[in-house]
């Protein structure tokens, strides 16, 4: 037999999970699921009661208040198969929807919104270059701001990679990148 090509795509996922979780029947789950590889800055909406797994990379995951986490495989944590079977959405076909970013508007030029088809939340992404500023409009709800890279200020407070801020409802927020950043 000749040398085999390196596995790619779903084959690579299956081999990695088999090594990471030996003896776990859950390694077969990817064969029944829609496999999606998101590009940097990509966004995906998955409805309630739809099984999903995050395999690698960095991401921000938002869940509606009524969602619960039910684990059934590929974890050393508590597994609750009976609850999963009762709550699962058995609709056939791919349920994941890619979300396209759209401009926030209102004079914001460095911010895009990823708006899922639910009212509970949306995600805005602001990308600033060195010295650039952006004024986010007041919203009727609180907002969580995460600094994913660089440094600058959020509402006049120093901000660096890894920082998090909670903006109260009704507050307009000023963002500024440090000179020379980006």
N, C-alpha and C positions, 0 to 999 in steps of 0.2 A: 504494500500500500504506500502511496505517495504521501507527502506532507499535506496536512489539512490546512486550509486557509483559516485565519483567525476568525472566530465567531463574531457576528455583528448583529445589531438590532435585537429582536426578541430572543434569538439564540444566546446572545451574550448575557441578556437579563436572566434567562433561565439558569445558565451556568453559574452566574454570580450568586443568585438566590440559593441554589443548591449547596454551594460552598458555605454561604453565610448562615443558613438555617438547615443543617443536615437533619434528615428525618421528618421535616415539617411538610405535611401534605399541601400546605399553602403555596409551596413553590410551583404548583400547577395552576394557580389562579391566573397568572398572566395569559395563559392560553384561552381564557374565557373573557378577558377584559380588553378594552380598547387601549392600545399602547400609544401614548402621545409624548413626543419629545418637544418641549417648549424652547424656543430660542431665547437668548437674553432679552429681558423686557417683555416677554410673552405673557399672556394671561389666559386662563381657562376657567369656565364656570361648570360646576358639576352640581346637579340638583340634589335635593334631600333624599335620603334613603338609597343612594347609589354607592356601591362599594368603590373605593379608590385607594390607591397606594402611591406614596411619594417615594421615589427610588434614590435620587441623588441630586446634588446641586443646592443652590440657595433659593428660598422662596418665601413669600409672605402668604399665609393661608388665613382666610377669613371665613367664619361660619356664622350663620344666622343664630339668634338666641335659642331657637327651639331645637337646633341640631344637637345630637349626642354623638359621642365617639364610641363605637362598638368595635372591638377588636376580635378577630377570629383566627388570624394566622400571622406568621412572620414576625412574631414579637414574643419577648419573654414575659410581657405583662398579662394581666387577666384577660382571658378569652371568653366571649359570651355568644356562642354559636346559636343558641335558642332564640335570643333576642334578635340577632341578625336575620334569621330565617323569618321571624314574625314581621319585621319592619321593612325588609328589602323590597325595592321597586323591581318588579319582574318584567318590566317593559323591555322588549327586544330592541336591539340596535344601539348604536353609539349615543350616549347621552351627554358626552362632554362637548362643550361649545367653546371655540376659541373666541376671545373678546378682542375686538379691534380698538385701539386707543383713539379717542377723539379729543379735539382741543377743548380745554375748559371754558374758553371764552372770557368775557368780561375784562379784556385787556391783559389776560395772562397768556404770555407767549411761550413760556418754558414749562408749562404744565399740561399734561394730558390726563384724561379720565378713562378708567376701565369700568364700565357700568354693566353689571350683571342684570339679568331679568328679574330682580327682586328689589324690594324697597328698603331692606334692612341696611344695606351698605353699598359703597362703591370705593374704588381705590384711585387716588390721584397720584401721579408721579411727576415730580418737578426735577428737572435736570438743569443745573446752573453751572456756568463757566466762571472762571476767576473774575471777581468784582461784579458779577451780574446779580440783579435783585429781582424779586417777584413778590407781588402783593396778592395774597389769596383772599378772596372775598369772605365775608362772614357767612356762616352756614347755620341753619336752625338746630344743629346737633353738635355734639362734641366731636373732636377729630384727634386721632393719634398720628403723630408725625415721627417718622423713623429716619435717621440720617444713615444712609447706606454707603456713603463715601465722601471724602473731602472734609472741609471744615468751613465754618462761617458763623452766621447767627440765625436764630429762630426767635422771632419777636424780641429782638435785641439781646437775647441770651446767647452766650457762646455755645457752639454746637460742633461736634466732631464725629467722625465715623463711630457708629454704635450707640449714639445718644438717642433718647426717645423723649418726646414731649406730648403732653395732653393739652389740647386747646379747648377751652370751654365753648359751649354753644353760644352763637352770636358774636364771636370774636373774629375780627379780620386778622390775618397773620402775615407778618413780613418775613421774608426769607432773603438771605444774602450770602453769597459764596465769598470766601476770603480771596483777596487779591492774589493772583498767581495760581489759584486752585483750578483744577480741571484742565 
